[in-house]
């Protein structure tokens, strides 16, 4: 939508639909952690905000110009956390 449509208020779009846009990430985390009771967290919502990488081709300042929250790009992304928690214990024991 950000690439091909003229969204009048991208920030409000994010506020209204941030959980909808993040539900696939939440589902993935629930399965990988084997905990279907997990709820949305700032890390999960942040992961969805990293769509900025996909629209950078529009220009470096595009995300700022549409006033979406800037994602936190610290070293503990959801992928890093999941990778650390989903190792194969039996394979590690054999190693």
The 8 nearest C-alpha neighbors of each residue, nearest first, counted from 0:
[[1, 4, 2, 3, 6, 5, 9, 54],
 [0, 2, 4, 3, 6, 5, 9, 54],
 [1, 3, 0, 4, 54, 57, 5, 56],
 [4, 2, 0, 1, 5, 6, 57, 54],
 [5, 3, 0, 6, 1, 2, 7, 9],
 [4, 6, 7, 3, 1, 0, 2, 8],
 [5, 7, 8, 4, 9, 1, 0, 12],
 [6, 8, 5, 9, 12, 65, 11, 4],
 [7, 9, 11, 10, 6, 12, 65, 66],
 [10, 8, 12, 11, 6, 65, 13, 67],
 [9, 11, 67, 13, 12, 8, 66, 14],
 [12, 10, 14, 13, 9, 8, 15, 16],
 [11, 13, 9, 15, 10, 14, 16, 8],
 [14, 12, 10, 17, 16, 11, 15, 9],
 [15, 13, 11, 12, 17, 16, 10, 18],
 [14, 16, 12, 13, 11, 17, 18, 10],
 [15, 17, 19, 13, 18, 14, 12, 20],
 [18, 16, 13, 20, 19, 14, 21, 15],
 [17, 19, 21, 20, 16, 22, 44, 39],
 [20, 18, 16, 22, 21, 17, 23, 15],
 [19, 21, 17, 18, 22, 16, 47, 23],
 [22, 20, 18, 24, 19, 47, 23, 44],
 [21, 23, 25, 24, 19, 18, 20, 26],
 [24, 22, 26, 25, 21, 27, 20, 19],
 [23, 25, 27, 22, 26, 21, 28, 43],
 [26, 24, 22, 28, 23, 27, 29, 21],
 [27, 25, 23, 29, 24, 28, 22, 30],
 [26, 28, 24, 30, 25, 29, 31, 23],
 [27, 29, 31, 25, 30, 26, 32, 24],
 [30, 28, 34, 35, 26, 32, 27, 31],
 [31, 29, 33, 27, 28, 32, 26, 34],
 [30, 32, 28, 33, 29, 27, 85, 81],
 [31, 33, 29, 34, 30, 28, 84, 85],
 [34, 32, 30, 31, 29, 35, 28, 36],
 [33, 35, 29, 32, 36, 37, 30, 31],
 [34, 36, 29, 37, 33, 30, 26, 32],
 [37, 35, 34, 38, 29, 33, 39, 32],
 [38, 36, 35, 34, 29, 39, 25, 28],
 [39, 37, 40, 36, 25, 35, 29, 43],
 [40, 38, 43, 25, 37, 41, 44, 18],
 [39, 41, 43, 42, 44, 38, 45, 25],
 [40, 42, 44, 43, 45, 39, 46, 71],
 [43, 41, 45, 40, 44, 46, 77, 76],
 [42, 44, 46, 40, 45, 41, 39, 25],
 [45, 43, 41, 47, 46, 42, 21, 40],
 [46, 44, 42, 48, 47, 43, 70, 41],
 [45, 47, 43, 48, 44, 49, 42, 77],
 [46, 48, 44, 45, 49, 21, 50, 43],
 [49, 47, 45, 50, 46, 70, 44, 51],
 [48, 50, 51, 47, 46, 70, 52, 45],
 [51, 49, 48, 53, 52, 47, 54, 46],
 [50, 52, 49, 54, 53, 55, 48, 62],
 [53, 51, 50, 55, 54, 49, 56, 48],
 [54, 52, 50, 51, 55, 56, 49, 57],
 [53, 55, 51, 56, 52, 57, 50, 2],
 [56, 54, 57, 58, 52, 59, 53, 51],
 [55, 57, 54, 58, 53, 59, 52, 61],
 [58, 56, 55, 54, 61, 59, 2, 60],
 [57, 59, 56, 55, 61, 60, 54, 62],
 [58, 60, 55, 61, 57, 56, 62, 63],
 [59, 61, 63, 58, 62, 64, 55, 57],
 [62, 60, 64, 58, 63, 59, 57, 65],
 [63, 61, 65, 64, 60, 67, 66, 51],
 [64, 62, 66, 60, 61, 65, 67, 69],
 [63, 65, 61, 66, 62, 60, 67, 59],
 [64, 66, 62, 63, 67, 9, 61, 10],
 [67, 65, 63, 64, 10, 62, 68, 9],
 [68, 66, 10, 65, 62, 69, 9, 63],
 [69, 67, 70, 66, 10, 48, 63, 62],
 [68, 70, 67, 71, 48, 63, 62, 49],
 [71, 69, 45, 48, 49, 72, 68, 46],
 [70, 72, 73, 45, 69, 49, 46, 42],
 [73, 71, 70, 74, 76, 75, 49, 45],
 [72, 74, 75, 71, 76, 70, 42, 77],
 [73, 75, 76, 72, 79, 71, 77, 80],
 [76, 74, 73, 79, 80, 77, 78, 72],
 [75, 77, 79, 78, 74, 80, 73, 46],
 [76, 78, 80, 79, 81, 75, 46, 42],
 [79, 77, 81, 76, 80, 82, 75, 83],
 [80, 78, 82, 76, 77, 81, 75, 83],
 [79, 81, 77, 83, 78, 82, 75, 84],
 [82, 80, 84, 78, 83, 79, 85, 77],
 [83, 81, 79, 85, 80, 84, 78, 86],
 [82, 84, 80, 81, 85, 79, 86, 78],
 [85, 83, 81, 82, 86, 80, 32, 31],
 [86, 84, 82, 83, 81, 87, 31, 32],
 [87, 85, 84, 88, 83, 82, 91, 90],
 [86, 88, 90, 89, 91, 85, 92, 84],
 [89, 87, 91, 90, 86, 92, 85, 93],
 [90, 88, 92, 91, 87, 93, 94, 86],
 [91, 89, 93, 87, 92, 88, 94, 86],
 [92, 90, 94, 88, 89, 93, 87, 86],
 [91, 93, 89, 94, 90, 88, 87, 86],
 [94, 92, 90, 91, 89, 88, 87, 86],
 [93, 91, 92, 90, 89, 88, 87, 86]]
